[in-house]
Amino acid sequence: MAKVVLDGVVKRFGTVTAVHDLTIEIADREFVTLVGPSGCGKTTTLRMIAGLEKVSAGQIYFDDDPVGHLPADHRDIAMVFQSYALYPHMTVYDNLAFGLRNQNVPRKEVDRRVREAAAIPDLDQLMKRKPKQLSGGQRQRVALGRAIVREPEAFLMDEPLSNLDAKLRVATRAEILKLQQRLGTTTIYVTHDQVEAMTMGDRIVVMNAGVLQQAGTPEELYTTPRNLFVAGFIGSPAMNLVPAQALDGAGGGAGRIAGFRPEHVEVGSVRGDAVRCTGRVEVREYLGDEQLVHVSVRDVSILAKLPVEHHVAPGDEITLSIPRDKIHLFDAESGDRVAA
C-alpha cells in the first residue's frame, strides 16, 4: 500500500484557480474523506492524484516517489466513480476480469482474483448476470469489485454512493468500510455529504473554494472547528451560529459570533455554568426518538435538539440553557475561532 502526499499542489484552469496550495499527507492504509460543497475542488484534487488532471504547481508523491509526471495508467491506483461505467454487454464476471485481461494477467490468476473480489462485496451469486439485470446497489458493488481485483496501492472514490437511495447508501457505506479494513488499502473518498465524511473517514479534509479549511479526525472537527465554515458544515443538524450579543453572558462583544450545537441546548435553568435565554417556539419537528425545536430569541433563530419528553408547541415561551464550555466564539470578519 502507499502513503499519498500532496505538497503545495495548485490547479489552474485558465485564469481560475480551482485548488490553492494544498498540502496534506495521507498515511499508508488510512481512510481519508475529502468533503466540501460543490465546486470546492475536492474532485479536482482526486483527479490530480489519479493522474487525470495535470498539476499546475506543487508535487504529488506516492510514498517518497514523485508521480506528478506519470500518466494515470502508470499510477497504481483504482477508481470508483459516481457513474458505474459498466460494460452492458458483459457479465459481472467479465466486467471484473476486463482490466486484468488487458494487462495480460494469466488466466488462472484472473480467475482467482475475480473470485476473491466477488466474495468480498457479496457478488458471487451474480457472476453470470449482466448490468441490466442488477439493481443500483448491485451495480455499485460490481464497480467496487472491479477496483478490488486490481489490488492497487490506493483506492480513489468519487461520490460512489450518490446514486443510491438513503437506505442502500447506509448499507453500502458499511460495506465499503469493512472492505477497506479487511484489505488495508489506502483510500481517498470524495463526498459532499458530511454525514458520510464523519462516519467513514479516519480523518476528514474539509475544502471550500479550493482552499483547505481543516484536516483532522471527525471528533476534532466536530468539537474544535477551526473556523465558521467548518463549524457550519460539519454536524447534522448544523451548529447554531448567532451574534454573541444575542446571548447574555456569552462574552465576545461586538464582532463575535457564538457557535453551539443543537444537542447541547437544554430546556429550563440547569445547574452549572451556563448561558440562559428566553424565546418563543416557532416550529417543532417530531422525529420519533427526538425533536428539533426552532426557538426565536431576540429575532435570532436557535435550534435545539431535545428529548421528546419535553412537551413544547409553537407559541410556547421557554428558557434555554447552553453550557458555557460548549460555546465557541468566532471572529465575524475573519471567520476564525477565537475562543471557547
N, C-alpha and C positions, 0 to 999 in steps of 0.2 A: 504494500500500500504506500501512499505518498503523503508527505506534507506539502501543502499548497501555500505559497507566499505571493502576495501582491505588494510590490514596493513602489509607492508613488505613481500608481497607474492612472493615466489620463486617457479619455477617449473623446475625440472631437469629430463631429460631423459638420464639415464646413466651418462656419463661424460659431456653431453651437457646441458647447462643451457638455457632453452627456454624463461624464464621470470625472470628478475633480480629485486629483492627488490622493487616490485611495490606497491605503496601506493596511493590510490585515494579514494575519498568519493563521492558517487552519491546520491543526495538528494531525498527524497520522492517525487514522481511524476515528477522527472526530466527525460529528454530525452538526453542521452549521447551517442555519437558515438565514437567507437574505430577505429582508422584509421591508416594505415601504409602499406608498401609493403608486398608482400608475404613473409612469414617466420618471420614476426616481432614479433609474439607472441600474436596477438590480439584474434585469435580464441582459442588458448590455454587458455588465460585469461577467455574468455567467458565460456569455458568448465569447468574450475575450479569453477566459480561462480555457474554453473548449477549442479556441483557435478559429472560430467562425467570424470573429472581428479582429482586425489588427489593432494593437495598442498604439496610441498616438505618442505616449511618453511613459517612462517608467518601465518596469520589468515584472514578469511573472516567472516564478520558479516552481518546479516540482522537485521536492527535496531541495538539493542545492544546485540543481541544474536549470539554467535559464531556458525557457521554452517559447519566448516571445517570437522567435524567428521560425518556429516549427509550424507546419500546416496541421489542420485538425487530425488527419489520419496518421500523423506521427506522434500524437499525444495519446498516451494510454489511458483514455477516458471513455465512459459510456454515458450517453444522454437519454433522458426520458422527457418527452415534451408534453404539453397540454393536448396536442393532437396525437392520436395513437399512431398514425402513419404506418399502418399495417398493409401488407400486400394482400388485396382482396381475393386473388385467385389462388393463394397458397393456404395450406392448412396451418394450424397453430405450430405443429412440429416444424414445418418448413420455414415459417416466419422466424422461429427461434434459431434455426440452423443456418439461415441465409448468410449472415455476416461471416460465420466461421468457414463456410464453404468457399466464400470469396477470398478468404485468407489461406486457402489450400490446407486447412487443418485436416489431418487424417480422418477418415470416415468413422472409425471406432471412437476416436476422441470427440468428434462432433456429437455422436450419439450419447456418449457418457455425459458430456457437459449439458446437453439439452435435457436429458432425463433428470439430472440432478437439479437443474434450474427450474424445471417444470414442477418438481415435487415441492420446492420451497414456496412458490405462490399458489400451490394447490391447483395446478393446471393439468395434472397428469390424466384426468378423465376427459380432457377437452382436446387432446392432441390431434385428432382426426377432423375436427371441425374447422370451418373457415370463418373469417371475421364476421360475416353477415349472420352467422348462427350464434353469435355471442352477445351477451349483454354488455353495456358500457363498462361495468366493473370488471368483467372478464377480459374485455379488450385491453383495459389498462393493465391488468395482470400480465397479459402477453407482452405488452410494451416493457414492463418491469423485467419479465423473464428474459427478454431479448437483451436487455442491458446486463443481466446477471451472467449469461453464458459467456460474455466477453472476458469475465474475470479481470476487470480493469484495475488500474491504480486508484481511480476515483469515479464516483457516480456524480453526475450533474443533472439535477432535476428542475425543470422549469414549469411550475404550477401544474403538476401532473394530475391533480385531483379536481381541478376547477370544473370539469365537465360532468362530474358525478353529483348525484343528489346528496342531501345532507347526511342521511343515514349511512350511505355507502362510503362517503368521504371519511366518516369516523372509523369505519371498519378497515378501509384500505390504509388509512393513516397508521393504524396499529400494525397492519401487515408490513408496511414499509419499515417501521421501527424495528420489528422483530427480525426482518431480513438484514438490516444494517448491523444489528447487534450480533447476529449469527455469523455474517460474513466478515465483519470488521473492516469494511471498506470506507475510506474517507468519502464523505458525502456532503455536497453543497446543494441546498434545496431553496429554490426561489418561490416566494409566495407573497401575495398581497394580504393574506388572511393572518392577522396577528394571533388568532387562536391556534392555527396550525404552527406558527412560529414558536409560540410559547410551549406547546405540548410536545413538539418533535425535536427541537434543537438542544444539543449540549450547550451551544452558545447561539446568540442571536446578533446579527449585524443589521442595524436599522439605518436605512438610507432615505434621504429626501433631497430632491433636486440635484442628484448626482453627488451629494456630499454625505460622508459617513457621519451619522449623528451620535451613535453609541454602539459599542460592542461589549457583550458580557453574557453571563448566564441569565436565563429567564428571571430568576429571583432578583438578580442585581438590577435589571432593567425595570422590574415591577416595583421594587422597594426604593430604589435610588435613581430615578430618571435624571439624566444629565441636563435636560432642557425641556421647554414647553412642548416641543414636537413629540419627543419620546413619551412624555407624561400623558399626552392626549391620545397617542397612537396605541400604546401598549396597555392592555387591560380591557375586559369586556364585562359590564359596561365601562365606558371611558371614565378617567379621573375627572372629578369636578375641578374646574379652573375658574375662579371668581376673583374680582378685585378684593385685595386684602381688607379694605375698609368696610366691606360688606359683613365681615365677621368681627365683632367686638373682641378685642384681646388677641387676635391672630398675630398682630405685630406686622412690621414691614412698612406700614405707612403708604404714602402715595408712590406710584410707580412699581408696586409689588403685586404679584398675583399669588393667591393662595391655592394650593392644589391638595386634594384629599380624595381617597377612594370612596365610592358609594357604600361599600361594605363596612367602612369604618364610621359611618354616621349612625348614631343611636338616637332613640326617641326618649325624651324626658331629660331631667338633670341626673347625671351619673356621677359616681364618686371619682375622685382623681382629678388630675389637671386636664381640663377640657375647655374648649371654646363652645359657647352656647349661643343659640339664636332662635328666634321665633318666626314662624312663617305660616302661610296658608297652603294647604294641599291643593294642587291643581289637577293632577292625574294620578291614578293608581293602576298599575299593570300587575294583574294577578298571574303568577307563573306556577302555581301548584305548591311547590315547596318553599317559595319565597315570593316577595312582591317588590316591584320597583315603584317608589313613590316620588313624584316630582313636586317639590315644595318651592313656593315663591318667597324669597327672603329679600326685602328691600329692592324689589324689582330684579333680583337675580335668581335664576332657577338653580336649585340644588337637587341632585338625585340621590336618594337614599335606598339602599338595598336592605330590606328589613324582613324579619320572620313574619309569617302570615298571622301569627298570634296577635300582632299589633293591628287592631281594627281601626282603619282610617278610611275616610271618604273625601271626595272632592269638596272643598269648602271648609274643612276642619282646620282649626288653628292648633298647631303642635309646636313643641320645643324640640330642637335638635341639639345634640352634643357631639362634638368631634374631639377625640383625644389629641392633645397638643402635639404629642410625639408622632402623630400620623399626618401632620400638616407640613407640606413643603412650601417654601416661598421661592418665587421665580422673579427675576428682573423683567419687567414688562417690555423694556426696549430691546435687550439682547436675547431674551428668552432663556438665559442660563439660570440654573438652580443656584440660589444664593444662600439658602439656609433651610433648616428643618425645624 
